[in-house]
């Protein structure tokens, strides 16, 4: 999903690297500067006393302000600012993306994302029915860890319901489904609604396993309120053995969306993370959002091969109904200190006039960096400078971290396999991703 309003590579987010010198290269790296809690040296920039994140406004090019953004954390939390188009400060020659606490979509303090009590009825304490602990999902929260979901499976074969004093109803049920190859799914479902049906909520939790060692933990939640606001989210965590490498792999994903009942506003996010026992890691997100006349998108990805090679990229863009469009994208590839970065920032006016600035860097691994770029206004640069190369060859949240935070997934107990019965390992006709094939197959 995409939301031009934010950047995660909470990774999870973007793992942008250093603050680069801006006196030679007037463009800014990927549209913003991101600081991580790290011991790396920062070039041409500032550092706060705690080593944490902070916004920067020290770009020498006054037309291209640098936006502070928070980097990713292991649990996928992205807290970066949204982009807001300011027509008064935009000319046909350049685009300005302004970070602001006033988000182009309702913020957590707004009416649409407010206290849970506004969205969900609460069962009367004297009643034995379930109480919804849910609230509308928040944007840019990534993939939550197990402990944040509070999954608690009920005993098998529970089936109960009731009516509260105010006329609202509730239900709670659980069960177990069995299938071939030792498949087992334990599930719990609960929910309720107000007497007139205008307010409702539902939660489903599940645990799955089979004889191949596959384990899955998941949640799905949805709800609506009397104002017509509606939301839905699902979270899933899977442990399995990779069919090509035979390595243990953990995959985590989350999808969430919300829609306003009073405005033409809504957003959608799709996050994913994949890890294996040798350090191979992939993370990414697609986001989309809309508030009345403005829409925005964002896509980003990170790929670590576990041997020092890393690829990171992001692409964001936005538009208004008047025809104004703007965006920013970048990509970096590195291995053993050698690699490249490149990107583009662009803007299109309602009349169709286009401005863009492209930039690039080639890092040779010997302290020399070739920087080049140009824009549609005639500026250009092409220079080789003495500058260190900094990048992250390993994810700051990797295999050991995800294993440590997946205790409930790992504790799922599969059915006991009868003697002489073996898993049906049907790999099917599919091929692995091209970047995982041997060189003779990928050429």
C-alpha positions in Angstrom: 0.0 0.0 0.0 1.1 3.3 -0.3 0.8 6.5 1.6 2.8 9.4 0.4 2.4 10.8 3.7 4.9 8.7 5.5 8.0 6.8 5.2 8.8 3.4 6.8 11.0 1.6 6.3 9.9 1.2 10.2 11.2 -0.4 7.9 10.9 -1.2 8.9 11.3 1.4 7.2 13.5 3.3 5.2 17.0 2.6 6.2 18.5 5.8 4.8 22.1 6.1 5.7 24.0 9.3 6.4 23.4 13.0 6.1 25.4 13.8 3.0 27.1 17.0 2.2 24.7 19.3 0.5 27.1 22.1 -0.6 28.2 20.0 -3.6 25.0 18.0 -4.3 22.1 20.4 -4.1 19.5 17.6 -4.1 18.6 15.8 -0.9 18.8 12.1 -0.4 15.5 10.4 -1.0 13.6 13.5 -0.2 14.4 13.4 3.5 17.2 12.6 6.0 16.8 9.8 8.4 18.8 9.2 11.5 19.1 5.9 13.3 20.4 5.1 16.8 23.8 4.1 15.6 27.5 4.7 16.1 28.1 5.6 12.5 29.7 8.9 11.6 27.4 11.5 10.2 28.8 13.6 7.4 27.9 17.3 6.9 25.2 17.2 9.5 24.2 17.4 13.1 23.8 14.9 15.9 21.7 15.2 19.0 23.0 14.3 22.4 21.1 11.1 22.7 21.8 9.7 19.2 18.1 9.6 18.5 16.0 11.1 15.7 15.6 14.7 15.0 14.4 17.0 12.2 16.9 18.9 10.2 16.5 22.2 8.3 20.1 22.7 7.2 19.8 22.2 3.4 21.8 24.7 1.5 19.2 24.6 -1.3 16.4 26.7 0.1 13.9 25.3 -2.4 14.3 21.8 -1.2 13.9 21.6 2.6 15.2 18.4 4.3 12.5 16.5 6.2 13.3 14.6 9.4 12.0 11.1 9.4 12.1 8.3 11.9 13.7 5.0 10.9 12.4 1.6 11.3 12.2 -0.5 14.4 11.9 -4.2 14.8 8.2 -4.2 15.3 7.4 -2.2 12.2 6.6 1.2 13.7 6.8 4.0 11.2 6.4 7.5 12.7 7.4 9.6 9.8 5.7 12.8 8.9 3.2 13.2 6.1 3.7 15.2 3.0 1.5 18.3 2.6 1.3 20.3 -0.6 1.5 24.0 -0.1 0.4 25.7 -3.3 1.6 29.2 -2.1 5.1 27.9 -1.9 5.2 26.0 -5.1 6.3 27.3 -8.5 6.6 25.8 -11.9 10.3 25.2 -11.3 10.3 23.2 -8.2 8.3 21.2 -5.7 8.3 21.6 -2.0 7.2 18.7 0.2 6.6 20.1 3.7 6.7 18.0 6.8 4.0 19.1 9.2 2.2 17.8 12.3 -1.0 18.7 10.4 -1.3 15.4 8.4 -3.2 15.3 5.1 -5.3 12.6 6.7 -6.8 12.6 10.2 -4.2 12.2 12.9 -4.4 10.0 16.0 -5.8 13.1 17.7 -8.5 13.7 15.2 -12.2 12.7 15.2 -11.6 9.7 12.9 -8.9 8.2 15.1 -10.0 9.0 18.6 -10.6 7.2 21.9 -11.9 3.6 21.5 -14.9 4.4 23.6 -16.3 6.5 20.7 -16.2 3.5 18.4 -17.1 0.5 20.5 -19.9 -0.1 23.0 -18.6 -1.7 26.2 -20.4 -4.6 27.7 -21.8 -3.9 31.1 -19.3 -5.1 33.8 -21.9 -7.4 35.4 -22.4 -9.2 32.1 -20.2 -12.2 31.3 -19.9 -11.3 27.6 -16.6 -10.3 25.9 -15.5 -6.7 25.9 -13.8 -5.4 22.8 -10.3 -4.3 23.4 -10.1 -3.2 19.8 -9.9 0.3 18.4 -9.5 1.5 14.8 -6.0 0.7 13.5 -3.6 3.6 13.3 -1.6 4.5 10.2 2.1 3.7 10.0 2.2 1.2 12.9 3.7 -1.6 10.8 3.5 -5.2 12.1 2.9 -5.4 15.8 4.6 -8.1 17.9 2.7 -11.0 19.4 2.6 -9.5 22.9 0.9 -6.4 21.6 -2.0 -8.4 20.2 -2.9 -10.2 23.4 -4.0 -13.4 21.7 -5.6 -15.8 24.2 -7.3 -18.9 22.8 -10.4 -20.1 24.5 -11.1 -23.7 25.3 -12.4 -25.7 22.4 -16.1 -25.8 21.5 -17.2 -22.7 23.3 -20.5 -21.3 21.9 -22.3 -18.6 23.9 -24.1 -15.3 23.4 -26.1 -12.7 25.4 -28.0 -9.4 25.5 -26.9 -6.5 27.6 -29.2 -4.2 29.5 -28.9 -1.5 26.8 -30.1 -4.0 24.2 -26.6 -4.6 22.6 -25.7 -8.2 21.9 -22.5 -10.2 22.1 -21.3 -13.6 21.2 -18.2 -15.8 21.8 -17.3 -19.1 20.2 -14.3 -21.3 19.6 -13.5 -24.5 17.9 -10.9 -26.8 16.2 -10.7 -27.8 12.5 -8.7 -30.8 11.4 -7.6 -31.8 8.0 -5.1 -33.8 5.9 -1.4 -34.0 6.6 -1.9 -33.3 10.3 -3.6 -30.0 9.7 -5.0 -28.4 12.8 -6.6 -25.0 13.3 -7.7 -23.8 16.7 -9.8 -20.6 16.5 -11.7 -18.2 18.7 -14.2 -15.7 17.5 -16.1 -13.0 19.4 -18.0 -9.8 18.7 -21.1 -7.8 19.2 -23.2 -4.9 18.1 -25.5 -2.1 19.4 -29.2 -2.6 19.5 -29.8 -0.7 16.3 -26.8 -2.3 14.5 -25.0 1.0 13.8 -22.1 0.1 16.0 -20.4 -3.3 15.8 -17.1 -5.1 16.3 -15.6 -8.5 15.6 -12.3 -10.4 16.4 -11.0 -13.7 15.2 -7.8 -15.4 16.5 -6.3 -18.6 15.2 -3.4 -21.1 15.5 -2.5 -23.4 12.7 -0.1 -26.3 12.3 0.6 -29.5 10.4 3.1 -32.4 10.2 5.6 -30.5 8.0 6.5 -28.2 10.9 4.3 -25.3 9.6 3.0 -23.0 12.3 0.8 -20.0 12.0 -0.6 -17.4 14.4 -3.1 -14.8 13.3 -5.7 -12.2 14.1 -8.4 -10.4 12.2 -10.4 -7.4 13.5 -13.1 -5.2 12.1 -15.6 -2.6 13.3 -17.8 0.3 12.6 -19.4 3.2 14.5 -22.5 5.3 14.4 -20.9 7.9 12.2 -20.2 5.4 9.5 -16.5 5.1 10.1 -15.3 1.5 9.3 -12.0 -0.3 9.7 -10.5 -3.7 9.2 -7.1 -5.2 9.9 -5.4 -8.6 10.0 -2.0 -9.7 11.3 -0.3 -13.1 10.5 2.9 -14.8 11.6 4.2 -18.0 10.0 7.0 -20.4 10.7 7.9 -23.0 8.0 10.8 -24.7 6.3 11.8 -23.1 3.0 11.2 -25.7 0.2 14.3 -24.7 -1.7 17.0 -24.0 1.0 15.5 -26.2 3.7 16.1 -23.3 6.1 13.7 -22.4 8.8 11.8 -19.2 7.8 9.5 -16.8 9.6 7.2 -14.5 7.7 5.1 -11.7 9.2 2.5 -9.6 7.6 -0.2 -7.0 8.3 -2.9 -5.4 6.3 -5.1 -2.6 7.6 -7.5 -0.1 6.3 -10.0 2.5 7.6 -12.6 4.7 5.9 -14.4 7.8 7.1 -18.1 7.9 7.2 -18.4 11.6 6.9 -15.5 12.6 4.6 -14.1 11.3 1.3 -11.2 9.9 3.3 -9.6 6.6 3.9 -6.2 4.7 3.9 -4.8 1.2 3.3 -1.5 -0.4 4.3 0.1 -3.7 3.5 3.3 -4.6 5.4 5.5 -7.8 5.1 8.7 -9.1 6.6 10.5 -12.4 5.8 13.5 -13.9 7.6 15.5 -17.1 7.4 18.0 -18.7 9.7 21.1 -17.6 7.7 20.3 -13.9 7.8 18.4 -13.5 4.5 15.8 -10.7 5.2 13.2 -9.0 3.1 10.9 -6.1 4.3 8.5 -3.9 2.5 5.2 -2.0 2.5 2.6 -0.6 0.1 0.4 2.3 1.3 -2.3 4.4 0.0 -4.4 7.3 1.5 -6.9 9.9 0.5 -8.4 13.0 2.2 -11.0 14.7 0.1 -9.2 16.2 -2.9 -5.8 14.8 -2.2 -4.4 11.3 -2.6 -1.0 9.8 -1.9 0.9 6.5 -2.4 4.1 5.0 -1.1 6.0 1.8 -1.7 9.3 0.8 -0.2 11.5 -2.3 0.2 14.6 -3.7 1.8 16.4 -6.9 0.8 19.5 -8.3 2.7 21.0 -11.5 1.3 22.7 -12.4 4.6 26.2 -12.2 3.0 26.6 -8.4 3.0 24.6 -7.4 -0.1 21.8 -5.0 0.4 19.2 -3.3 -1.8 16.8 -0.6 -0.5 14.4 1.6 -2.4 11.3 3.8 -2.0 8.8 5.5 -4.3 6.3 8.1 -3.1 3.9 10.3 -5.0 0.8 12.3 -4.5 -1.7 14.3 -6.5 -4.7 16.6 -6.1 -7.9 16.8 -8.0 -6.7 20.1 -9.5 -4.0 18.1 -11.4 -0.9 19.0 -9.3 1.4 16.0 -8.8 4.7 15.5 -7.0 6.9 12.7 -5.9 10.2 11.4 -4.8 12.0 8.1 -5.2 15.5 6.6 -4.6 17.4 3.3 -4.6 20.7 2.1 -3.2 22.7 -1.1 -3.8 25.8 -2.0 -1.8 28.2 -4.9 -1.2 31.6 -4.8 0.5 31.7 -1.0 0.5 31.0 -0.7 -3.3 27.7 0.4 -4.6 25.5 3.2 -5.9 22.7 5.5 -5.0 20.3 7.3 -7.3 17.1 9.1 -7.1 14.6 11.7 -8.5 12.4 14.4 -7.1 9.7 15.7 -9.4 6.7 18.0 -9.7 3.9 18.5 -12.3 1.7 21.6 -12.3 -2.0 21.6 -13.2 -0.9 23.1 -16.6 1.3 20.1 -17.2 4.7 21.9 -16.6 7.1 19.4 -15.2 10.2 20.0 -13.0 12.5 17.2 -11.9 15.9 16.8 -10.4 17.9 13.5 -10.7 21.0 12.6 -8.7 23.3 9.7 -8.3 26.4 8.5 -6.5 28.9 5.8 -7.3 31.0 4.5 -4.4 34.2 2.8 -5.4 35.2 1.4 -2.0 38.5 3.3 -1.9 37.2 6.6 -0.3 36.3 8.1 -3.7 32.7 8.9 -4.5 31.4 10.1 -7.9 28.5 12.4 -7.5 26.4 13.6 -10.4 23.0 15.1 -11.2 20.9 17.6 -13.1 17.5 19.3 -13.1 15.2 20.6 -15.7 16.1 24.2 -14.7 19.6 23.7 -16.0 21.6 23.0 -12.9 24.0 20.1 -13.1 27.0 18.6 -11.3 29.5 15.9 -11.9 32.4 15.6 -9.4 34.5 13.0 -7.6 35.1 13.7 -3.9 36.9 12.1 -1.0 34.1 10.8 1.2 33.5 7.7 3.2 30.8 5.2 2.3 28.2 4.3 4.9 25.4 1.8 4.5 23.8 -0.9 6.6 24.7 -4.4 5.3 22.6 -6.2 7.9 19.1 -5.4 9.1 18.9 -3.8 12.6 16.1 -6.3 13.3 16.9 -9.7 12.0 16.5 -13.5 12.6 17.5 -13.5 16.2 15.1 -10.6 17.0 12.1 -12.1 15.3 12.7 -15.5 16.9 12.9 -13.9 20.3 9.6 -12.0 19.7 7.7 -15.1 18.3 7.5 -17.2 21.5 3.7 -17.8 21.1 4.1 -18.9 17.5 6.9 -21.3 18.4 4.9 -22.7 21.3 2.0 -23.9 19.0 1.7 -27.7 19.6 0.9 -29.7 16.4 -1.0 -33.0 16.4 1.0 -36.0 17.2 2.1 -37.8 14.0 1.2 -41.5 14.0 4.1 -44.0 13.5 4.9 -44.6 9.8 3.1 -41.5 8.6 5.2 -38.8 6.8 4.4 -35.3 5.7 3.1 -34.9 2.1 5.8 -32.6 0.8 4.3 -31.4 -2.5 6.4 -28.4 -3.7 4.4 -27.9 -6.8 5.6 -26.4 -10.1 6.5 -23.0 -8.7 10.1 -21.7 -8.9 11.8 -19.7 -6.2 12.4 -15.9 -6.8 15.0 -15.2 -9.4 17.4 -13.6 -6.9 17.5 -16.9 -5.1 18.3 -19.1 -8.1 21.8 -20.3 -8.9 23.6 -18.1 -11.5 23.0 -20.7 -14.3 19.3 -20.6 -13.8 18.9 -16.8 -13.4 20.7 -15.9 -16.6 
